[in-house]
């Protein structure tokens, strides 16, 4: 049976990312209020997650991910540092420092690698266990990261997508000894270099659970689904979503007189967040319209859409067992009020407890 909850004690400023731990018993939420909040799963049926602690950082945190165990987190932010947070933040250490704000971070359990990117156009490939890392030059400014057990996908400006083999990146760190000289920036040819199927700036990226492909989303209310294999890539597709139709008075004619009647206007919202369900292979989208929808990857159709949850969806993530969908709600500034201070009451963490087949697509007739 499905249910929906609001997790108490959300951050006081806009949410930048949220991630379930590998076991699904913890939820880490990063925010512009300079904290990484950790929420713990409880047996309470009325409130399945409660805030365990808040880790204070030096600057707004732009992304967070879990490390090799349930007590290790990695975070990046406006202070340019790639930081490891252990034991609820009692232990903090800087692993590397970018030349500009560090915007994305992700950890590969299979290879023991931590990858971070920055607006400086440089990717850091770390081996946290040995505190070694190398700098890799990217074709242009990065916007999103995702990985499979064997590959890393980087979405960038100018519609560029680079796919790297994680084994090759792992060997690179080992062979170079993890040079951390700021002048030593390596040119590494990706396994694949392609152009996004979407015409506008990439906002989010997520890889399929089976490792065969990925989905991207854009600021222009579209999602693209692609595969790595050239043969399967023929099945790639894109679709429009997170749009609303609004009626408004008819515009004035050439003489300046207002015409009778109304016109329909499409309101297009960015698709800020993507996440694949770990078992069903369907995926969730979160948009600037404050809504979340579930999509059937193979049948190319919407499974269901949840009602408006708030001003804008900033992040989504499924737990590893697929039973929970966490949704970060924040002011998204789609209304044009970028200069205003965010209203803390609009910052929420919504938890959707999914019914057994709620995220499962329907078989073709």
N, C-alpha and C positions, 0 to 999 in steps of 0.2 A: 504494500500500500504506500502511495506517495505522500509526502508531507513537505512543508516549506517552513523554514525558521529564519529568524534574524539573530545572528550571533551577537551577544552583548559585548559592550566595550570595543567598538570599532576604532580605527585610527581617527585622529582629529583633523587630518588633512587628506587630500586626494590619494587614493590607492593607486600604486604603480604596478604591482603584480601580486599574485598569490599562488602558492604551491603546496599541495599535499606532500607529506613525507612519503617515502617508498612504502611504508606499512599502512598508510592512510590514517594513522592515529593522531597525527599532528598536522596543523595548517599554519604555514608561515605567510605573513602579509607584510609587504613593504609599502612605505608611504612617504609622501612629501613632508610629513611631520618629523622626519629624521629618525623614525623608529622601524624596527622589524618586530612585529607582534607575533607571538606564537600562541595558537589555540589548541587545546587538548581535547581529544575525544573522551566523552563520559558515557556511563551507562544510563544517564537520565534521558528518558524517552522524550521529555518536553524540551530539553535543551542539550542536544548531542555534542556540542562543542562549546567550551568556555575558555576565556583568556588565561593562559598560564603565566606569561611574562611579556615584557616589552624590552627590547634591546635598543639602547640609545646609540645612535651613530653621529658622526660629525656633521653630516650634511644630508639633504633629502636623498632618500634611497630610491633608485630607479628600477632595480630588479633584484631578485633573491632566488636562490635555488638550494636544494638539499645536497649534502655531500655524501660520503661513504657510509654514514650512520645517522641515527636519529638525533644525535647531539651536535651535528656539524652543519652549519649553514655557510653559504658564500653570498656576499652582497656587493653591489656596485652602486655608485651614485655620483652626485655633482662634485664631490671632493676628489674625483678621478681615481680613487683607490679601488683595488680589488681586495676585499677583506674577508677573512675567515672568522666566523663567530662560533665559538664552542661553549658548551655547558651553559646554555641560556645567556650567552653574552659575557660571562665572567672572564672568558679568555678571548681576546681579539688580536688579530695580527694582520698586517698588510702584506699581501703576497706580491703585488706589483702596483705600479702607478702609471696611468695613461697620461697623455699630453692634453687631454680635454676630458669632459665628463664621460664616465664609463656608463653605458646605457643598457647593456645586456650581459647576462652571465648564465652558463649552463654547464652541468657536470655529467660526464660519461662514466657510469659505474663499470661498464665492461672494460674500459681502457684506463681508468683512473686519471682522466684528464679533466681539467677545468678550462673552459674557453670563455673569454670575455672580449667584448668589443667596445669601441669608443667612437665618439663623434670626430676623433682625430683620424679616423680611417685606418686604424691599426687594430689587429686582433692579437690578443695575448693567449698563448697556449701554455697552460701550467701543468706541472705534475706536482700537486700539493704535497704528496708524501715526501718528496725530496726537495721541495721548495725551489724547483727549477722551472724556468719558463723561457719561451722565445717570442719574439715579436714578428708578426706576419703582416705584410702590407696587403690591404684590400683594394679592389678596383675603385671603390668610392665609399661614401658614407653609409655605414650599416644602420638598419632599422630593426631587424628581427633575427632571432636564432632559433633553430630547433635541431634535434638529432634523432637518429635511429641507433641501433646497437652497433652499426658499422659506419655511418655517415653523418656528416655535419652539413646543414644547409644554412647559408647566410643570405638574407634578403637585403638589398641595398638600394640606394638612390639610382635614378636613371633606369629603373626597371631591371637592374642586374641581379642575377641569382648565381651564387657559387656553391658547388657541392664538393666537399672534401672527404677523402677517405680517412677515418679516424686512425686506422693503423699507420698510415703514412705520417700523420701529424705526431703520433706517439713516437715513431722512429726518429722523426726530426728532433724532438726534444732530447731523446737519448743520444743521438749521434752528435749533436752540437754541444752537449753538456749543459744545455739550458742557459745559453748566453743571455745575460740581462743588460748588456751594454746598450744605452739609449740610442746609439748611432747604428747599432746592428739590427737593421730591419730586413727581414728575409722576403724574397720574392718566391712565392710558392704557387705552382700551377695547380688549380683545382682539378678534381676528377671530371667534373662537368662545369661548363660555364654556359648559362642560358639566359634568355630574356623572359621576364615575367609575362604571362598571358594577360595580365591586367594592365590597363593603359595609364593608371594613375598611381600615386605613391603608395607603396606597401605599408600597411599598418600592423599586421600580425601574420604569424607563420606557425604551422604545427605539422609534424610528421605523422604518417599513418602508423598505427601500432605494429603492423606486420613489416614495416620498413620498406615498403615498395614505392612510396610516394609521399606527397605532402599537399597541404592546402595553404593558400595565401589569401589575404584580404586587403582591401584598399580603402582609401579615404572617400572613395566615390561609390560606396555601397555595393561592392561586388566581391565575390569569392571565386577563386580559381582553384581547380583540383588537377594535379599533375602527377605523372609517374616517372620514375628514374629510367626504366627500361625504354629504349627507343621505340620498340614495338608497342608496348603498353601506352606510351605517350600519345599515340594516335587517339586514345580514348579520353584525353584531357578535355576539360570543359570549364566554363565559367558561367556564373548566373548572378542576377541582381537580387538584393535583399535589403532589409532594414530601410525601407522607403515608405513614405506615407503620402497619400493624396489629400490635398487641402484645397478647398474652394475659396476664391477671393473675387471681389468685384472686377468686372471686365475693365481692361485698360482703356485709356482715352484714345479716341481716334485721331486722325491726322489734323482735324480742326480743333482739337482740344476738348471736344465734348465727350463725356463718358457714355459708353455704349451700355445698353440694357443687358441684364443677365449677369452670370458669373462664369468664371473660368476655373478649370482644375489645374493645380500646380503640384508637381512632384517635389516633395521634400526628401532630399537624399542625405543619409547619415553615414558617417564612417563606420566600418566594421572593425571595432577596436580589439576584439579578442576571439581566439579560436582554440578549441581543444577537442581531440579525438577521444571517444569512449574506448576504454582499454580492451573490451571484449566484443562489443557489437560492431565496432568499426565505423559507427556513425560519428558525427561531429556536431559540436555546439558553436554557435556564433553569438557574440554579444555586440550590440551596436550603440551608436550615439543616440538612438531613439529610446534607450533605457530598456530594451526588450532583449530576450534570449530565445533562440530558436534551435531546434534539433533537426539535423538533415541526414538523409540516407545517401551515403556516398555512392553506392553502386546504382541505385534506382534514380538518382538525381532528383530527389523530391523532398519536400519538407515533411518531417514526421509530426512535429507539433511546435507551437509557439506559446511561450508564457507571456502573460500580460505585462504591461509596463511596470518595471520594478523600481525605477528612480530616474533621475535626470539623464544618466549615461552609464553604460556598462564599461568598466575599465579593464576587467580581467575575468577569466573563467578557468576552472581546472576540475577534472574528474579525479576522484580517489582511485587508487590502484585496483580496487575491487569493483569499481564502477557503480557503487551504491550511492555515492554522494556527488553532487555538482556544486562547487563553491563559486559564487558570483560576487565580484567586487563592484560596488556602485559608488560613483563619484560625480560631482559636477563636471560636465564634459566641455563646457564653453562653446557648444554648438549654437548657443543662443547669442553669441557675440559679446559676452560680458567677461572677456579674458582678464581685464584689469581688476575686477572685483575679487575680494578675498573669498575663498570657498566657504560655503556655509557648512559647518561641521555636522549639522543635523542631516545633511544630504549624503553623508559618507556612511555607507552600510556594507555589511557582509551578509549576503543572503545564502542560505544553505538549502539546497533542494535534495531531499531524500527520495531517490528514484524507485518507482515500482519495478518489479522484475523485468518487464519488457518495455518500460517507458521509453528507453533510448534505442529500441530495436526497430529496424526498418521492416517494412512489410514485403512479403515475397511477391514477385511479379506474377500477374494473373495470366 
